[in-house]
């Protein structure tokens, strides 16, 4: 795959993630959720870190799709990538 095609694919994935993750102060006190649900991104991340299989998550939350799970991971990645860290001097 060429660099240009990778760039286009990444742009589509980012747009997709932004459509699938919603932040609204009236829903779950503004925590990021999967759009159209009250399922927080944080909950899905916790389940994945507890080694829950994606198929299990989809079974437990039938409204979700694999693309929703991927959007959760993309959201977390983008959030960490854009985080600014300021060293504390001791």
C-alpha positions, 0 to 999 in steps of 0.5 A: 500500500502506498503512503498516499493510500495509507493516509487516505485510509487513516483519514477515513478511519478518523472521520469514522471514529468521530462519528461513532464517539459522542461527547454531550454534557447531558449524556453520562455527564459528558463522558465520551460514549458510543454514539446513539448509546449510553455506553461509555468508551471507558467501559469498553476499554476496561472490558478489553483490558480485562481480556474480554474477547470482542465477540463477548462484548458484542454479545453483551452489547448487541447494539455495538459493532466491531467498528464501534470497538475500533472507534473506541480504540482509535479515540483512546489512541488519539486522546493519548497522542494529543495529551500534553505532559508537563514534567514536575520539577522536584 
